[in-house]
Amino acid sequence: MSGFKDGFLWGGAVAAHQLEGGWKEGGKGISVADVMTAGAHGVPREITDGVLPGKNYPNHDAIDFYHRYKGDIQLFAEMGFKCFRTSIAWTRIFPLGDELEPNEAGLQFYDDLFDECLKHGIEPVITLSHFEMPYHLVTEYGGWRNRKLIDFFVRFAKVVFTRYQHKVKYWMTFNEINNQANFHEDFAPFTNSGLKYQQGEDREPVMFQAAHYELVASALAVKAAREINRDLLVGCMIAMCPIYPLSCAPNDMMMAMNAMHRRYWFTDVHVRGTYPKHLLNYFERRGFELDITEEDLAALKQGCVDYIGFSYYMSFATKATDDNPQLDYDESKSLVSNPHVKKSDWGWQIDPVGLRYSLNWFWDHYQLPLFIVENGFGAIDVQGSDGVVDDQYRIDYMSSHISEMKKAVVEDGVDLMGYTPWGCIDLVSAGTGEMKKRYGLIYVDKDNEGNGTLERSRKKSFAWYQEVIGSNGEKL
Ligand code: P53
């Protein structure tokens, strides 16, 4: 017996902006992903002021899933997917974000998409906000620094919960809400929260304020889901990169603990509906005056999530330094290379054991069902003379991670709902905007410059994953 429960949700994961394309079709509005150019490893994506002529915006056309989804879902079904995680592009439903009425053409698109999944016995698993909020909410309201965003988000959530309640059971509110712990760079604040910082602005309290409004919005959405239909399950979504101490020096250990506090407090609020005291004390020490009302605190308590969805790609390491006596964590400065693990071509540390550790960490802290909603290996794939990508490295990555995940379930007793590897079909990288950083089990013929036939083909990993699912995780 493999230890994975009956009905274990094997599948794959994507996000609307990274594969759909059709950026102006069906009345869709411009999202934050539509104003980001292509970058590369070490070259950040440029966030432009609106859509400018002559720039390369890879998300505009992506892999044209908007028109090709039927064929793609057919391929997922062939692999045996039990579920498919994608997001609803907020801008298809509310093109500007602040309208009172939704856009019917957008709603119809997702009706058709979910029907197509269900026809093949594939359960949709849906993220509400995955790096694709309406750009209008950035220019008119300053993104999530504005309390008004709570109402706009909750309206969006209620519309889609109501519309799809009989087609979609599993939901998540904000994708990788904790990426913005890395607030010194521009990418995470913008993709998470539509934040653009002024020159010289103190970024940290702005991030905490935006995150607070999101957590309140998330809680209100959870509450609304329960009122609409008791059967809906709503989770949070956390980017889990466990942070190890570089050594067993006591201060390195404390540094790692503080780093975990500063990156994962979001989960405490989602799960327990209260702020951890260490964070409130930190706000006080730093003199941050945040707009957190009694009403907000009551809302947080009423909207605790049903499960914890998380991504896992890599682990981090940190150490104490003399210039940081308080052992404060600053993600842009505090991370060090771990000499015990290898790295991908994009510098992501490959650590399958870290997945078992992460599963146990979440389970020990929260005792809520867990769902691995992203995991995978971004690599440069080359088609062989027969047209097939021999991606043994991806099989090795996934198989070693699934094997650790199995230990967490069978030996450690963690309650795991499912596993949906990221980018099950090649798509646009979020971090770099490249096509070249591929995760798929299905190859898509398109390059960084946008050339290619968009034809789909099965990689070696396709048949491998089909066997994994077919054997419920026995054959790795
Ligand atoms: P890309 C950073 C760290 C961990 C996960 O990432 C991250 C990021 C942001 O880049 O993002 C998630 O495409 C995210 C997906 C994304 C995937 O990981 O940069 O939820 O949208 O595509 C992989 O290689």
Boltz pocket constraint, residues with backbone or C-beta under 6 A from the ligand:
constraints:
  - pocket:
      binder: B
      contacts: [[A, 15], [A, 18], [A, 131], [A, 175], [A, 176], [A, 179], [A, 239], [A, 311], [A, 313], [A, 374], [A, 378], [A, 422], [A, 428], [A, 429], [A, 430], [A, 431], [A, 432], [A, 437]]
      max_distance: 6.0
